[in-house]
Amino acid sequence: MFTSKISGMFFGLMVLVVFVACSPSPTPIPQANSIVRPLSEILARGPEFTDLQADSVTVKIETRIPVVCAAVYGTTIAYGQLATDTDMAGGGHQDHHPVLKGLKPDTLYQIRLQGVGPDGILYVSDNLTFRTPSASAIVQPAKPQGKNVALISMGARVKGVSSNHGGGDVNSTYGANKAIDGDLNTEWSSNGDGDRTWIEIDLGKEYPITSFGFRTRTMGTSAQIERFQVLTDKGEKLGPFDLPDAKSVYYFPVSTTARTLRFEVLKSSGGNTGAAEIEVYASP
């Protein structure tokens, strides 16, 4: 559940004015009559709060014109946290779904949405509110026994990857190391590999493996992995494994011994597929 409340507040705006010295007395640049406008003027649908979890929520809106979208949020109207749209196409678009992460359970949050159009106009929403559910209200899949050995802190490393978003390396903002850093607020994204996405993890030594954990990233209508398989360094093929959604880490029991594991996407919604977290559990 969520509620909305109009506060009448306007989003802060910092304007950078650049003068080009083409002559000793440059002509002043005409200013737009109104550079801050209500988001409602271009809103086609939403906002809708979906995938509401104790620690995260996705905000879906659709605009009638392409804009670059972001959201500010926090427990007061001072906000303090910023989320950009998860669509990383590098420009404006109309279907928006920023993900707000790092939330506290059973807490009322304030949020304001903004979008910059191609004409430089900043479109701003009224203040909205939503409440996260309590942690006990969300049924999460049971975590396996044993230790997660697919962590950088445990000596694991990314041996290979189909790509990292924007051509970055494994340590970049959406680099492959984000899939094995133990932080669900970060994620690895491929560079538009879709069903051709893969990542190979070297655990550092051979382990008797009892289960895999996998949480796919999503961009709402794309970039979500639906099915994957795992290949071991011994030539064993495990799976396929189906992911029902992007809300949680889902766990899959296996029985194998391996040092390196190659996770391959078999089916997805296409685009910048990747993972928020990949876990590998070994016997105690």
Buried (B, 14 or more C-beta within 10 A) or exposed (E): EBEEEEEEBEBEEEEEEEEEEEEEEEEEEEEEEEEBBEBEEBBEEBBEBBBBBBBBBBBBBBBEBBBBBBBBBBBEEEBEBEBEBBBBEEEBBBBBBBBBBEBEBEEBBBBBBBBBBEEEBBBBBBBBBBBBBEEEEBEEEEEBEBBBBBBBEBEBBBBEBBBBBBEBEBEBBBBBBBBBBEEBEBBBBBBBBBBEBBBBBBBBEEBEBBBBBBBBBBBBEBBBBBBBBBBBBEEEEBBBBEBEEBBBBBBBEBEBBBBBBBBBBBBBBBBBBBBBBBBBBBEE
